């Protein structure tokens, strides 16, 4: 494993972001320990082989798999909505990182939660835990309204969505997942490959429907929903980043149909949750009650933590259904839980 450490002087209280000290130096431990990656303008120790990190080859050792071009190669500091490059130039971060830093970069409460948990316990075993996990779970359940429900802490939104999907399939015995045509459900192939085992509801025609406010249940689109739907995964508003909000009556009718056929409702709140829409969750705008909620991004304010929250009915079914332990075999760790607690308290 290669360890990378950012060396830079702390900002002096009362100074502006432009008044930073010398650019940072990246020290490498591991097979490349003979190299020191130094930002442009920084001075390395004499006799040390250096590789200057500038815009020409700043990602020479990183594979870009995001589909986005690198616009600013070397951000060295961030405060609130601003990021600062090695030359002291400020940029307003209108995307909140990757839609993650809902409370701003370097939020003191989040940083304190990270430092405190790091100095306490980072990883727990199968047979021992920490009260921070219980406290964080209680906070999550309090904002979802899942009285007597339970939570599982994970590391990514994709994991939270995948876990809730597998729980739904396990409990319902059904094998068809349902979502809207423009929804993004994470990076796992089980969610991205929708050629088999999926029913995709295309709501493009609903945008111009003259009856969208009441949404007639006799509509051919609604009538085409199969009875064998295991779960309807609703992404309330993000639509893969395009920020589209389906009609309220449409979503309510879909939920009623799926629930009538004994399917589960999952709210994908990885992007829209934790206050991003003006409510705790995007589904709050639709007056529906999901069985499970997948959270990520904003719940850790940039730290990789996610949560799968389940209501009481789902938990009771899990605890009474044979084989559930194989579906929910996920390690709960106190470190991400501690970060999530700090974010929830602040929010």
C-alpha positions in Angstrom: 0.0 0.0 0.0 1.2 3.5 -0.8 0.7 6.1 1.9 0.4 9.7 0.8 0.6 12.6 3.2 -0.1 16.3 2.5 2.4 18.6 4.2 1.3 22.2 4.6 1.3 24.8 7.2 -1.9 25.6 9.0 -3.7 28.7 8.1 -3.1 31.5 10.6 -6.4 32.7 12.2 -7.6 35.9 10.7 -5.8 35.5 7.3 -7.6 35.1 4.0 -7.4 32.0 1.8 -5.0 33.8 -0.5 -2.5 34.3 2.3 -1.4 30.7 2.3 2.2 29.7 3.1 4.5 27.6 0.8 2.8 25.0 -1.5 2.5 21.5 0.0 4.7 18.5 -0.6 3.4 15.0 -1.0 5.5 12.4 0.7 5.2 8.9 -0.5 5.6 5.7 1.6 5.9 2.3 -0.1 7.5 1.1 -3.4 7.8 4.8 -4.6 9.3 6.1 -1.3 12.3 7.5 -3.2 10.1 10.1 -4.8 8.6 13.3 -3.3 5.8 14.8 -5.2 6.2 18.6 -4.9 3.7 21.2 -6.0 4.9 23.8 -8.5 6.9 26.5 -6.6 7.6 24.3 -3.5 11.2 23.5 -2.6 12.1 19.9 -1.9 15.0 18.7 0.4 18.4 18.7 -1.4 19.2 15.3 -2.9 15.6 14.1 -3.0 14.2 13.0 -6.4 11.1 15.0 -7.2 8.3 15.0 -9.6 6.7 18.4 -10.0 2.9 18.3 -9.9 1.7 20.8 -12.6 -1.1 20.8 -15.0 0.8 19.0 -17.7 1.2 15.6 -15.8 -0.6 16.0 -12.5 -2.6 12.9 -13.1 0.2 10.8 -14.7 -0.4 8.0 -12.2 -4.2 8.3 -11.9 -6.6 6.6 -14.3 -9.4 9.0 -15.1 -12.6 6.8 -15.2 -15.1 9.6 -14.3 -15.8 10.8 -17.8 -15.0 14.4 -16.8 -12.0 16.4 -18.0 -9.6 17.7 -15.4 -10.1 21.4 -15.1 -8.1 22.4 -12.0 -5.2 20.0 -11.5 -4.0 21.0 -8.0 -6.4 22.2 -5.3 -4.5 22.7 -2.1 -7.1 24.1 0.2 -10.8 24.6 0.6 -13.1 26.5 2.9 -16.8 26.7 2.8 -17.9 27.0 -0.9 -14.4 28.0 -2.1 -11.5 25.9 -3.3 -8.0 27.3 -3.7 -5.3 26.1 -6.2 -1.5 26.1 -5.7 -1.3 29.7 -7.0 -3.8 31.0 -4.4 -6.6 31.4 -6.9 -10.1 30.8 -5.5 -12.9 28.9 -7.2 -16.5 28.7 -6.1 -17.5 25.0 -5.9 -21.0 25.0 -7.3 -21.2 21.2 -7.3 -20.2 20.7 -3.7 -17.5 18.3 -4.7 -19.4 15.4 -6.2 -22.7 16.6 -4.6 -21.2 15.7 -1.2 -20.1 18.7 0.8 -23.6 20.0 1.7 -22.2 21.8 4.7 -19.2 23.2 2.9 -15.5 22.2 2.7 -13.6 21.9 6.0 -16.6 22.3 8.2 -15.2 22.4 11.7 -17.9 20.1 13.2 -17.2 17.4 10.6 -13.5 17.8 11.0 -13.8 17.5 14.8 -16.0 14.4 14.4 -13.4 12.8 12.2 -10.5 13.6 14.4 -12.2 12.5 17.6 -13.3 9.1 16.1 -9.8 8.6 14.6 -8.3 9.0 18.0 -10.8 6.6 19.6 -11.6 3.5 17.5 -11.7 3.2 13.7 -12.6 -0.4 13.1 -14.7 -2.9 15.2 -14.9 -6.6 14.9 -17.9 -9.0 14.5 -18.4 -9.4 18.3 -17.7 -5.9 19.6 -18.8 -2.5 18.6 -19.0 1.1 19.9 -21.9 3.2 21.2 -21.2 5.8 18.5 -22.8 3.3 16.0 -26.0 3.1 18.1 -26.1 6.9 18.6 -25.6 7.6 14.9 -28.2 5.0 13.9 -30.8 6.6 16.3 -30.2 10.0 14.7 -30.7 8.7 11.2 -33.9 6.9 12.2 -35.2 10.0 13.9 -35.0 12.0 10.6 -36.4 9.2 8.5 -39.3 8.7 10.9 -38.5 5.0 11.0 -39.6 4.4 14.6 -38.3 1.0 15.8 -36.4 0.7 12.5 -32.7 -0.1 12.1 -29.7 1.2 10.1 -26.6 -0.2 8.5 -23.6 2.0 7.9 -21.6 1.4 4.7 -19.0 3.3 2.6 -20.8 4.3 -0.6 -24.2 5.1 -2.0 -23.9 2.2 -4.4 -23.5 -0.1 -1.5 -26.6 1.3 0.3 -28.7 0.9 -2.9 -27.4 -2.6 -3.6 -28.1 -3.7 0.0 -31.7 -2.4 0.0 -32.3 -4.0 -3.4 -31.1 -7.4 -2.2 -33.2 -7.1 1.0 -36.3 -6.4 -1.1 -35.7 -9.3 -3.4 -35.0 -11.6 -0.5 -38.2 -10.6 1.4 -40.6 -10.5 -1.6 -39.3 -13.4 -3.6 -39.8 -11.4 -6.7 -37.0 -10.8 -9.3 -38.0 -7.6 -11.2 -36.6 -4.3 -10.1 -38.3 -1.0 -11.1 -37.1 2.5 -11.5 -37.6 5.6 -13.6 -35.9 5.8 -17.0 -33.6 8.7 -16.0 -32.5 7.5 -12.6 -29.0 6.8 -11.5 -28.6 4.0 -9.0 -24.9 3.7 -8.4 -22.0 2.1 -10.1 -22.6 -1.6 -9.6 -23.4 -3.6 -12.7 -26.5 -5.0 -11.0 -27.9 -1.5 -11.2 -26.4 -0.2 -14.4 -27.1 -3.2 -16.6 -30.9 -3.0 -16.9 -31.4 -5.3 -19.9 -32.6 -8.2 -17.7 -34.6 -8.2 -14.4 -35.7 -4.6 -14.7 -38.9 -2.8 -15.6 -38.0 0.8 -16.6 -40.8 3.3 -16.4 -40.4 6.1 -18.9 -42.2 9.2 -17.7 -41.3 11.6 -20.5 -44.9 11.7 -21.7 -46.1 12.5 -18.2 -44.4 15.9 -18.4 -46.9 17.2 -20.9 -49.9 15.2 -19.7 -52.8 17.5 -19.0 -53.9 15.3 -16.1 -50.5 15.0 -14.4 -51.8 16.7 -11.2 -54.3 13.8 -10.6 -52.7 11.1 -12.7 -55.4 8.7 -13.9 -54.7 5.2 -12.7 -56.3 3.8 -15.9 -53.3 5.2 -17.9 -51.7 2.6 -20.1 -48.3 3.4 -18.6 -49.4 2.6 -15.1 -51.4 -0.4 -16.2 -48.2 -1.8 -17.8 -46.4 -2.1 -14.4 -45.9 -5.9 -13.8 -47.2 -7.5 -10.6 -43.9 -9.2 -10.0 -42.0 -6.0 -9.1 -39.7 -6.6 -6.1 -39.0 -3.0 -5.4 -39.5 0.4 -6.9 -36.3 2.5 -6.4 -37.3 6.1 -6.5 -34.6 8.8 -7.0 -36.6 12.0 -6.1 -35.2 14.8 -8.2 -31.7 14.0 -9.2 -32.3 12.1 -12.4 -28.6 11.4 -13.0 -27.7 15.0 -12.2 -30.3 16.7 -14.5 -32.5 17.7 -11.6 -35.9 16.6 -12.8 -38.9 16.2 -10.5 -41.5 13.7 -11.6 -45.2 14.7 -11.0 -46.2 14.0 -7.4 -49.4 12.2 -8.3 -47.5 9.9 -10.7 -45.1 8.7 -8.0 -47.9 8.3 -5.5 -49.8 6.0 -7.9 -46.7 4.0 -8.7 -46.0 3.5 -5.0 -49.6 2.3 -4.4 -49.5 -0.1 -7.3 -46.2 -1.7 -6.2 -47.2 -1.9 -2.6 -50.6 -3.4 -3.5 -48.6 -6.2 -5.3 -46.4 -6.7 -2.1 -43.4 -5.0 -3.5 -41.0 -2.7 -1.5 -40.4 1.0 -1.9 -36.8 2.2 -1.8 -35.9 5.9 -1.7 -32.6 6.6 -3.3 -31.5 9.7 -1.3 -27.8 9.4 -2.0 -27.8 12.7 -3.8 -31.0 14.4 -2.6 -30.9 13.4 1.1 -29.8 15.3 4.2 -31.5 18.5 3.4 -30.4 19.0 -0.2 -34.0 19.7 -1.4 -35.2 21.9 1.6 -36.6 18.8 3.4 -34.6 16.1 5.1 -35.2 13.9 2.1 -36.5 14.3 -1.4 -39.3 11.8 -0.9 -40.8 14.1 1.8 -42.0 16.3 -1.1 -44.1 13.4 -2.4 -45.9 12.4 0.8 -44.9 8.7 0.5 -43.5 6.4 3.1 -40.7 4.2 1.7 -39.7 0.9 3.3 -36.1 1.6 3.0 -33.9 4.7 2.4 -30.4 4.7 0.9 -28.2 7.6 1.9 -24.7 8.8 1.1 -22.7 11.8 -0.1 -24.1 14.6 2.2 -24.4 12.3 5.2 -20.6 12.3 5.5 -20.1 15.8 4.0 -17.4 14.4 1.7 -16.2 11.5 3.9 -17.1 8.1 2.3 -20.0 7.0 4.4 -23.5 5.8 3.5 -26.5 4.4 5.3 -29.2 1.9 4.5 -32.2 2.6 6.8 -35.1 0.2 7.1 -38.5 0.7 8.7 -40.0 -1.5 11.4 -42.0 -3.7 9.1 -38.9 -4.5 7.0 -36.8 -5.3 10.1 -39.5 -7.6 11.5 -39.7 -9.4 8.1 -35.9 -9.8 8.0 -35.7 -11.1 11.5 -38.4 -13.7 10.8 -37.2 -14.8 7.3 -34.7 -17.6 7.1 -31.4 -16.7 5.3 -31.6 -13.0 6.0 -28.2 -13.0 7.7 -26.6 -13.9 4.3 -28.2 -10.9 2.6 -27.4 -8.4 5.3 -23.8 -9.6 6.1 -22.2 -6.2 6.3 -19.6 -5.0 8.7 -20.7 -2.0 10.8 -17.7 0.2 11.6 -17.7 3.1 14.2 -15.5 5.4 12.2 -18.0 6.3 9.4 -20.8 6.2 11.9 -19.1 8.8 13.9 -18.8 11.0 10.8 -22.4 10.5 10.0 -23.4 11.5 13.6 -21.5 14.7 13.4 -23.2 15.6 10.1 -26.7 14.7 11.4 -26.3 16.7 14.6 -25.2 19.8 12.7 -27.9 19.5 10.1 
